[in-house]
Amino acid sequence: MSAKRILKKEVNSLTLEFISDAFSVIGSHPDTRETVIARISDVVELRNETIRKINHPDVPEGTTLRKSMNGVRNAFLKELDASYRELSDITAGKMKTG
């Protein structure tokens, strides 16, 4: 059970880090506000879904809870990485034109 708690803390921490970085982008490029807020909303939704999966794991037959949680963690990290790339693209686009 403590592994679930640690995983939830990691998900929350990484989500808050993304939100902080996103607000830094808004501070630097105020005209990107709507786009960045949409990315924040997507990441918060991803966080909520991931926490739901941690709290109510779907462990397929023939696998372990640990493998299932690793899959949940990896899926979260993959989606978060994609959101960071989108945030980076927003910033890169503004730096080229701005």
Backbone as CSV, one residue per row, in Angstrom:
resi,resn,N_x,N_y,N_z,CA_x,CA_y,CA_z,C_x,C_y,C_z
1,MET,0.804,-1.196,0.000,0.000,0.000,0.000,0.850,1.264,0.000
2,SER,2.018,1.218,0.635,2.825,2.433,0.663,3.365,2.760,-0.727
3,ALA,3.518,1.753,-1.574,3.970,2.012,-2.946,2.939,2.863,-3.691
4,LYS,1.664,2.619,-3.430,0.619,3.439,-4.048,0.719,4.873,-3.564
5,ARG,0.960,5.046,-2.281,1.071,6.392,-1.716,2.251,7.133,-2.340
6,ILE,3.355,6.445,-2.489,4.543,7.060,-3.093,4.265,7.425,-4.551
7,LEU,3.597,6.546,-5.277,3.269,6.819,-6.676,2.332,8.017,-6.796
8,LYS,1.351,8.116,-5.903,0.437,9.265,-5.931,1.192,10.559,-5.626
9,LYS,2.132,10.515,-4.691,2.930,11.705,-4.389,3.767,12.115,-5.592
10,GLU,4.317,11.133,-6.296,5.113,11.421,-7.486,4.248,12.067,-8.574
11,VAL,3.058,11.520,-8.786,2.146,12.069,-9.786,1.770,13.502,-9.423
12,ASN,1.431,13.733,-8.167,1.064,15.088,-7.724,2.230,16.056,-7.867
13,SER,3.414,15.618,-7.488,4.595,16.471,-7.568,4.904,16.859,-9.020
14,LEU,4.879,15.882,-9.907,5.170,16.169,-11.312,4.088,17.046,-11.948
15,THR,2.852,16.860,-11.527,1.764,17.707,-12.031,1.970,19.149,-11.586
16,LEU,2.287,19.342,-10.329,2.525,20.699,-9.822,3.734,21.343,-10.488
17,GLU,4.749,20.552,-10.777,5.921,21.077,-11.467,5.553,21.546,-12.869
18,PHE,4.724,20.768,-13.559,4.276,21.179,-14.895,3.484,22.476,-14.822
19,ILE,2.572,22.558,-13.860,1.746,23.759,-13.719,2.623,24.976,-13.443
20,SER,3.622,24.808,-12.598,4.544,25.904,-12.304,5.280,26.351,-13.572
21,ASP,5.779,25.382,-14.330,6.471,25.713,-15.576,5.537,26.398,-16.566
22,ALA,4.292,25.934,-16.611,3.315,26.523,-17.532,3.032,27.977,-17.165
23,PHE,2.903,28.257,-15.880,2.668,29.643,-15.475,3.888,30.519,-15.741
24,SER,5.068,29.938,-15.718,6.270,30.690,-16.091,6.213,31.080,-17.565
25,VAL,5.702,30.161,-18.386,5.549,30.460,-19.820,4.545,31.591,-20.002
26,ILE,3.449,31.548,-19.274,2.450,32.618,-19.367,3.057,33.948,-18.944
27,GLY,3.903,33.920,-17.906,4.560,35.143,-17.456,5.486,35.723,-18.514
28,SER,6.146,34.848,-19.256,7.070,35.298,-20.295,6.365,35.647,-21.600
29,HIS,5.265,34.947,-21.872,4.538,35.131,-23.128,3.042,35.225,-22.828
30,PRO,2.579,36.373,-22.366,1.174,36.512,-21.959,0.167,36.199,-23.064
31,ASP,0.560,36.368,-24.310,-0.366,36.110,-25.413,-0.638,34.613,-25.625
32,THR,0.112,33.747,-24.946,-0.095,32.298,-25.059,-1.004,31.767,-23.956
33,ARG,-1.583,32.659,-23.188,-2.338,32.286,-21.988,-3.389,31.213,-22.255
34,GLU,-4.247,31.423,-23.233,-5.350,30.477,-23.503,-4.823,29.089,-23.862
35,THR,-3.808,29.049,-24.704,-3.240,27.770,-25.128,-2.597,27.036,-23.958
36,VAL,-1.853,27.776,-23.146,-1.170,27.165,-22.009,-2.176,26.707,-20.954
37,ILE,-3.203,27.497,-20.705,-4.241,27.098,-19.746,-4.907,25.805,-20.216
38,ALA,-5.106,25.651,-21.512,-5.680,24.411,-22.042,-4.758,23.218,-21.763
39,ARG,-3.444,23.414,-21.892,-2.486,22.339,-21.584,-2.530,22.006,-20.094
40,ILE,-2.638,23.032,-19.245,-2.733,22.803,-17.803,-3.976,21.969,-17.494
41,SER,-5.074,22.326,-18.110,-6.317,21.590,-17.906,-6.162,20.123,-18.316
42,ASP,-5.496,19.891,-19.433,-5.266,18.518,-19.895,-4.419,17.729,-18.894
43,VAL,-3.393,18.364,-18.350,-2.512,17.678,-17.404,-3.235,17.405,-16.091
44,VAL,-4.066,18.325,-15.645,-4.843,18.092,-14.421,-5.816,16.929,-14.638
45,GLU,-6.423,16.866,-15.812,-7.310,15.748,-16.137,-6.524,14.427,-16.166
46,LEU,-5.323,14.459,-16.745,-4.444,13.293,-16.766,-4.097,12.865,-15.349
47,ARG,-3.795,13.824,-14.490,-3.474,13.545,-13.094,-4.647,12.864,-12.400
48,ASN,-5.844,13.416,-12.585,-7.030,12.846,-11.943,-7.287,11.417,-12.409
49,GLU,-7.149,11.178,-13.690,-7.354,9.833,-14.231,-6.288,8.865,-13.707
50,THR,-5.059,9.329,-13.603,-3.979,8.478,-13.103,-4.204,8.128,-11.639
51,ILE,-4.598,9.094,-10.834,-4.884,8.829,-9.423,-6.042,7.836,-9.301
52,ARG,-7.046,7.974,-10.165,-8.158,7.022,-10.153,-7.657,5.609,-10.449
53,LYS,-6.767,5.484,-11.431,-6.214,4.173,-11.781,-5.378,3.594,-10.644
54,ILE,-4.690,4.449,-9.906,-3.896,3.982,-8.773,-4.812,3.512,-7.651
55,ASN,-5.851,4.281,-7.384,-6.771,3.928,-6.302,-7.612,2.699,-6.616
56,HIS,-7.939,2.501,-7.878,-8.785,1.383,-8.304,-8.083,0.654,-9.446
57,PRO,-7.034,-0.088,-9.124,-6.238,-0.719,-10.185,-7.004,-1.808,-10.927
58,ASP,-6.752,-1.865,-12.212,-7.298,-2.918,-13.065,-6.126,-3.850,-13.368
59,VAL,-6.038,-4.932,-12.602,-4.921,-5.858,-12.739,-5.373,-7.036,-13.601
60,PRO,-4.882,-7.090,-14.844,-5.266,-8.206,-15.706,-4.780,-9.537,-15.134
61,GLU,-5.517,-10.583,-15.439,-5.135,-11.908,-14.963,-3.779,-12.285,-15.556
62,GLY,-2.939,-12.862,-14.737,-1.618,-13.273,-15.190,-0.554,-12.210,-14.990
63,THR,-0.908,-11.105,-14.362,0.070,-10.061,-14.074,-0.018,-9.698,-12.599
64,THR,0.909,-8.880,-12.152,0.926,-8.488,-10.740,0.508,-7.030,-10.598
65,LEU,0.175,-6.677,-9.368,-0.176,-5.289,-9.077,0.998,-4.370,-9.393
66,ARG,2.199,-4.814,-9.081,3.395,-4.006,-9.343,3.539,-3.705,-10.834
67,LYS,3.365,-4.713,-11.668,3.468,-4.491,-13.120,2.367,-3.556,-13.601
68,SER,1.192,-3.711,-13.050,0.079,-2.842,-13.413,0.376,-1.395,-13.031
69,MET,0.906,-1.182,-11.836,1.243,0.172,-11.382,2.390,0.758,-12.201
70,ASN,3.338,-0.086,-12.598,4.414,0.400,-13.469,3.849,0.869,-14.808
71,GLY,2.857,0.147,-15.311,2.206,0.558,-16.554,1.492,1.888,-16.403
72,VAL,0.803,2.067,-15.277,0.103,3.334,-15.003,1.123,4.462,-14.919
73,ARG,2.218,4.220,-14.212,3.265,5.239,-14.054,3.876,5.608,-15.411
74,ASN,4.210,4.592,-16.195,4.828,4.846,-17.498,3.884,5.594,-18.436
75,ALA,2.604,5.253,-18.408,1.627,5.951,-19.247,1.522,7.417,-18.827
76,PHE,1.512,7.671,-17.516,1.460,9.052,-17.023,2.685,9.834,-17.491
77,LEU,3.866,9.242,-17.315,5.094,9.934,-17.700,5.143,10.208,-19.201
78,LYS,4.661,9.271,-20.003,4.642,9.457,-21.455,3.735,10.630,-21.839
79,GLU,2.543,10.680,-21.251,1.611,11.778,-21.540,2.140,13.113,-21.021
80,LEU,2.749,13.098,-19.846,3.308,14.337,-19.289,4.448,14.845,-20.167
81,ASP,5.267,13.922,-20.647,6.362,14.299,-21.538,5.819,14.945,-22.817
82,ALA,4.735,14.397,-23.343,4.115,14.980,-24.540,3.601,16.391,-24.242
83,SER,3.049,16.593,-23.049,2.565,17.924,-22.669,3.724,18.902,-22.545
84,TYR,4.845,18.445,-22.010,6.031,19.308,-21.933,6.525,19.665,-23.336
85,ARG,6.480,18.712,-24.256,6.886,19.018,-25.630,5.977,20.069,-26.248
86,GLU,4.664,19.952,-25.993,3.721,20.954,-26.500,4.012,22.326,-25.897
87,LEU,4.301,22.357,-24.604,4.643,23.611,-23.934,5.917,24.203,-24.526
88,SER,6.866,23.363,-24.798,8.116,23.802,-25.410,7.878,24.340,-26.819
89,ASP,7.010,23.665,-27.568,6.697,24.133,-28.926,6.014,25.497,-28.895
90,ILE,5.149,25.708,-27.915,4.482,27.003,-27.763,5.523,28.087,-27.518
91,THR,6.459,27.803,-26.633,7.512,28.766,-26.305,8.451,28.983,-27.495
92,ALA,8.838,27.904,-28.151,9.746,28.030,-29.299,9.113,28.833,-30.421
93,GLY,7.821,28.629,-30.643,7.122,29.383,-31.683,7.093,30.860,-31.369
94,LYS,6.928,31.212,-30.092,6.888,32.620,-29.691,8.278,33.244,-29.777
95,MET,9.312,32.477,-29.481,10.656,33.051,-29.515,11.081,33.334,-30.960
96,LYS,10.626,32.504,-31.903,10.974,32.733,-33.312,10.262,33.950,-33.863
97,THR,8.947,34.097,-33.496,8.177,35.203,-34.046,8.259,36.455,-33.175
98,GLY,8.567,36.288,-31.892,8.564,37.421,-30.967,9.874,38.040,-30.892
